[in-house]
Amino acid sequence: MEESRLLRFYGSVQGVGFRWTARGLADTHGVTGYVCNLPDGSLELLAEGEAGILDAFLAELQAEMGSYIARQTCSTYQPTKAYDSFSITH
């Protein structure tokens, strides 16, 4: 089943290649959505795809960038299907 997951990452997540890593992994897994820096120093990531694929994508992202993450939140929604790819937004 397809899902949309909105995550927020807190910690030392800006300036460490987090967005580029997320985009590369999303492309590898076929995940669509976006990632962006927020003014408070956190990151927002919206990922859409099959639940199992999202699980694998987020597990790999955690494995690569987990040392920078102090905490994260995640909300799950119905997919919007508004994204054709995964992008870094500003």
C-alpha positions in Angstrom: 0.0 0.0 0.0 1.3 3.5 -0.9 1.9 6.0 1.9 3.1 9.5 2.4 5.3 10.1 5.4 6.2 13.5 6.7 9.3 13.5 8.9 11.1 16.1 10.8 14.7 15.6 11.9 16.4 17.5 14.7 20.0 17.6 15.8 23.1 18.5 13.7 21.3 17.8 10.5 22.2 20.8 8.4 25.5 21.3 6.7 26.4 17.6 6.8 25.1 16.4 3.5 21.8 15.1 4.9 19.7 16.5 2.0 22.0 15.1 -0.7 22.2 11.7 1.0 18.4 11.6 1.3 18.0 12.5 -2.4 20.5 9.9 -3.5 18.9 7.2 -1.4 15.4 8.2 -2.5 16.4 7.9 -6.2 17.9 4.4 -5.5 14.7 3.3 -3.8 12.2 5.0 -6.2 10.8 7.2 -3.5 9.3 10.6 -4.5 8.9 13.8 -2.4 11.3 16.4 -1.1 13.7 17.3 1.7 14.4 20.9 2.9 16.2 22.8 5.6 14.0 24.7 8.0 14.9 28.0 9.7 15.1 26.4 13.2 17.9 24.1 12.1 15.8 21.0 11.6 15.0 19.2 8.3 11.6 18.3 6.8 11.3 15.3 4.6 8.2 14.1 2.7 8.5 10.6 1.2 5.9 8.8 -0.9 5.9 5.2 -2.0 5.1 1.7 -1.1 5.2 1.2 2.7 8.0 -1.5 2.5 10.1 0.7 0.2 9.7 3.7 2.5 10.8 1.5 5.5 13.9 0.4 3.6 14.7 4.0 2.4 14.3 5.4 6.0 16.3 2.6 7.5 19.2 3.2 5.1 18.9 7.0 5.7 19.1 6.3 9.5 22.1 4.0 9.0 24.0 6.7 7.1 22.9 9.8 8.9 21.8 8.6 12.3 24.8 10.0 14.1 23.5 13.5 13.3 19.9 12.9 14.4 19.0 13.8 18.0 15.3 13.0 17.5 12.7 12.7 14.7 9.0 12.8 14.3 7.0 11.0 11.6 3.3 11.3 10.5 1.8 9.0 7.9 -0.9 10.2 5.4 -2.6 9.1 2.2 -0.2 9.7 -0.7 -0.8 12.9 -2.7 0.9 11.5 -5.8 2.0 15.1 -6.5 5.7 14.3 -7.0 7.4 12.7 -9.9 10.8 12.5 -8.3 12.6 13.4 -5.0 14.0 16.9 -4.8 15.9 19.2 -2.5 13.8 22.3 -2.0 14.8 25.6 -0.4 
